Amino acid sequence: MKKILFASTLALSLLSCRENKARQAPTVENAVDNAESSVSSSIKKNTRYSGGGNLVYEIYQELIKNNKALQELDTRIENIHKETDTVLSEYDDILGKSETYYNDATALSNSITDSITKKQIEKEIKESSEKYDAKTQSIKDLISKIKANKAALYNEYIVFKIRKTLPEIEKYQNAHPLKTDSLNQFINKQNKLLEELKKLK
């Protein structure tokens, strides 16, 4: 009899654990719920979606959907990053080839067996390298400034996105208040089953 009582209690407990209570729809429209909805639909449409997206970015994308000013800002920042890479690539290529040449020339000079000739060519390589470094120093300084500005733009835009989305997560939290009632009820259910288990022999 005790075994039957235990089995039926356990079965009822498991069934009640599996019940999915319908979540009440939030009364306040917020970008967080919309972002979650967009992500859910994109999971259904795209099986390759990994679900590893950043919620800050997802909420921000919801915010800019109907905001032309934010859309324009996003486009301008994206374009300036692309332009930066384009502008720097030509200079990086030329400076990189020169640096590679001097490294390769120095490596080759190490294979020269005649010590006098080796010292002479190493001197010529060094003089040419130092001359080119002096000639391109102002260019390198400008490139460093452009790279620093690129990093600063990236950092500031991240800060902007976080500050823009913070009110949205707070709105979401207010629209989904957490109450203790259901948790307390479930703890009581667990405790009841624990007590029954302790009494069984």
C-alpha positions in Angstrom: 0.0 0.0 0.0 2.8 2.3 1.0 4.6 1.5 -2.3 1.4 2.4 -4.3 1.0 5.6 -2.4 4.6 6.6 -3.0 4.5 5.7 -6.7 1.3 7.7 -7.3 2.7 10.7 -5.3 5.9 10.6 -7.3 4.0 10.4 -10.6 1.8 13.4 -9.7 4.9 15.3 -8.6 6.7 14.7 -11.9 3.6 15.6 -13.9 3.2 18.9 -12.1 6.9 19.7 -12.6 6.4 19.3 -16.3 3.4 21.6 -16.5 4.2 24.8 -18.4 2.3 27.8 -17.1 1.5 30.3 -19.8 3.5 33.4 -19.4 1.5 36.6 -19.2 2.3 39.0 -22.0 4.0 42.2 -20.7 1.8 45.2 -20.7 4.6 47.5 -21.7 6.2 47.3 -25.2 10.0 47.0 -24.9 12.9 46.3 -27.2 14.1 43.3 -25.1 10.9 41.3 -25.8 11.0 42.3 -29.5 14.7 41.4 -29.7 14.0 37.9 -28.2 11.1 37.6 -30.7 13.4 38.5 -33.6 16.0 36.1 -32.4 13.4 33.3 -32.1 12.1 33.8 -35.6 15.7 33.9 -37.0 16.4 30.6 -35.3 13.4 29.1 -37.1 14.4 30.6 -40.4 18.1 30.0 -40.1 19.2 26.6 -38.8 22.9 27.8 -38.7 22.0 30.4 -36.0 24.2 29.6 -33.0 22.2 31.6 -30.4 25.5 33.1 -29.2 24.5 36.7 -30.1 25.0 39.6 -27.8 21.8 40.9 -26.2 23.1 44.4 -26.2 23.5 44.4 -30.0 20.2 42.6 -30.5 18.3 45.2 -28.4 20.2 48.1 -30.1 19.1 46.6 -33.5 15.5 46.8 -32.3 16.0 50.4 -31.3 17.4 51.5 -34.6 14.7 49.8 -36.7 12.4 52.8 -36.6 15.0 55.5 -35.8 16.5 57.1 -38.9 19.0 59.2 -36.9 20.4 56.0 -35.2 20.4 54.2 -38.6 22.4 57.0 -40.2 24.9 57.1 -37.3 25.3 53.3 -37.6 26.0 53.6 -41.3 28.5 56.4 -40.8 30.4 54.5 -38.2 30.4 51.4 -40.3 31.6 53.4 -43.4 34.4 55.2 -41.5 35.7 51.8 -40.3 35.8 50.5 -43.8 37.4 53.7 -45.1 40.0 53.4 -42.4 41.0 49.9 -43.5 41.1 51.0 -47.1 43.2 54.1 -46.4 45.7 52.2 -44.2 46.0 49.1 -46.4 48.0 50.9 -49.1 50.4 52.4 -46.6 50.7 49.2 -44.5 51.6 47.3 -47.7 54.4 49.7 -48.8 55.8 50.0 -45.3 55.5 46.3 -44.7 57.4 45.4 -47.9 60.2 47.8 -47.0 60.5 46.3 -43.5 60.4 42.8 -45.0 63.1 43.7 -47.5 65.5 45.0 -44.7 64.8 41.9 -42.6 65.5 39.6 -45.5 68.6 41.5 -46.6 70.0 41.3 -43.0 69.3 37.5 -42.9 71.1 37.1 -46.3 74.1 39.1 -45.1 74.5 36.6 -42.3 75.4 33.9 -44.9 78.4 36.0 -46.2 81.7 34.3 -45.1 84.0 37.2 -45.8 83.9 39.3 -42.5 84.9 42.6 -44.2 82.4 42.3 -46.9 79.7 41.3 -44.4 80.3 44.3 -42.2 80.2 46.6 -45.2 76.9 45.4 -46.5 75.4 45.3 -43.0 76.4 48.9 -42.7 74.8 49.8 -46.0 71.6 48.0 -45.1 71.4 49.8 -41.7 72.0 53.2 -43.3 69.3 52.6 -45.9 66.8 51.4 -43.3 67.5 54.3 -40.9 67.2 56.8 -43.8 63.8 55.3 -44.8 62.6 55.3 -41.2 63.4 59.0 -40.8 61.7 59.7 -44.1 58.5 57.9 -43.2 58.3 58.8 -39.5 55.7 61.5 -40.0 53.6 59.0 -42.1 53.9 56.4 -39.3 52.8 59.0 -36.7 49.7 59.8 -38.7 49.0 56.1 -39.2 49.2 55.6 -35.4 46.8 58.5 -34.9 44.3 57.0 -37.4 44.5 53.6 -35.6 44.1 55.3 -32.2 41.0 57.2 -33.5 39.6 53.9 -34.9 39.9 52.3 -31.5 38.4 55.3 -29.8 35.4 55.4 -32.2 34.8 51.7 -31.5 35.0 52.1 -27.8 32.7 55.2 -27.8 30.1 53.4 -29.9 30.1 50.4 -27.6 29.5 52.8 -24.6 26.8 54.6 -26.6 25.0 51.2 -27.4 25.1 50.1 -23.7 23.8 53.5 -22.5 21.1 53.4 -25.1 19.9 49.9 -24.2 20.2 50.1 -20.4 16.7 51.8 -20.1 15.3 49.0 -22.3 16.5 46.2 -20.0 15.1 48.2 -17.0 11.8 48.6 -18.9 11.8 44.8 -19.5 12.5 44.1 -15.8 9.6 46.3 -14.8 7.3 44.5 -17.3 8.4 41.1 -15.9 8.2 41.4 -12.1 9.5 38.4 -10.3 7.2 37.1 -7.5 7.9 34.5 -4.8 4.5 32.9 -4.7 5.1 30.1 -7.2 8.5 29.4 -5.8 7.2 29.1 -2.3 4.4 26.8 -3.5 6.9 24.6 -5.3 9.2 24.5 -2.2 6.1 23.4 -0.2 5.4 20.6 -2.7 9.1 19.5 -2.5 9.0 19.5 1.3 5.8 17.5 1.3 7.3 14.8 -0.9 10.5 14.8 1.2 8.5 14.2 4.3 6.6 11.3 2.6 9.9 9.7 1.5 11.3 9.9 5.0 8.3 8.1 6.4 8.5 5.3 3.9 10.3 2.1 4.9 
